[in-house]
Amino acid sequence: MHGHHRRVPKTMELSLLTEIAILVDYYMCHEIVEMFAENWIASVIQEDEIEGSDCQANISRLFTSWVFEKTELFNSIVYSILKLAARPIRTDLPLPSTILDSLEQRRQSLTQRFLDNLYGLLDSSWSSDGGCHTECTAMMLGMLIKQMLSFGLEVPSPMGRPAEEKSFLHLQEFSTQLRSPRWHEDGYSYSHNCSFKNKTDCWLKTISKVDICHGVRLEDFKPGAVSPKKKIKKRDRGKYLS
């Protein structure tokens, strides 16, 4: 700001970049630091590190990319957060509450798709034989219950959100890797062919085609893209400068 450009560092840690982003956002001095922001962001935010980072580090990256309006980076971080976050998305950084609320609603919506289908599978196994032998249904039900409990899901289904939340990625892996009981019917040398794969393939394919970032890309929060009822409001940013 004072023309001492030669003394401006070309690289920095994510924590320092986050603090600078808070100042830039508060004083609305985006243009004056724009020429340095490219190098700063490139030095601390690597695409291949995003998925391997914890949620809070990615929230810091998200805030920085929002302040400097890095659309591609923002959307990439959103994708990673929604796939990997297993807890409510919160931060003390001055991100607009609309962004945080929308991300959390989207996270819950995505994980609920798996939960609805898994508990639907549990209920159908519990209440009917699915057109097969009672013995088969009993073994499938027992195997499903054991795997759900081992994974940390409640049985029967809880009222509201689960006590132990799971990420989209973990639920996807669990649903894909459900193990079916292996057994032989009397008089047959080959294994009985009922499996969880036959029951889950359809909805797993449907979920795999879901646009994870629907409604929560950077362009969805720009002026004109936000509905009047969800007008973006920034948090009280003064406390971050104390």
Sequence and secondary structure as in RCSB ss.txt:
>XXXX:A:sequence
MHGHHRRVPKTMELSLLTEIAILVDYYMCHEIVEMFAENWIASVIQEDEIEGSDCQANISRLFTSWVFEKTELFN
SIVYSILKLAARPIRTDLPLPSTILDSLEQRRQSLTQRFLDNLYGLLDSSWSSDGGCHTECTAMMLGMLIKQMLS
FGLEVPSPMGRPAEEKSFLHLQEFSTQLRSPRWHEDGYSYSHNCSFKNKTDCWLKTISKVDICHGVRLEDFKPGA
VSPKKKIKKRDRGKYLS
>XXXX:A:secstr
  S GGGS S   HHHHHHHHHHHHHHT HHHHHHHHHHHHHHH  HHHHTTS HHHHHHHHHHHHHTT HHHHH
HHHHHHHHH  S    SS   HHHHHHHHHHHHHHHHHHHHHHHHHHHHHHH  TTS HHHHHHHHHHHHHHHHH
HT  SS  SSS SS   HHHHHHHHHT      B TT SSB    HHHHHHHHHHHHHTS TTTT SGGGGSTTT
S GGG       GGGG 
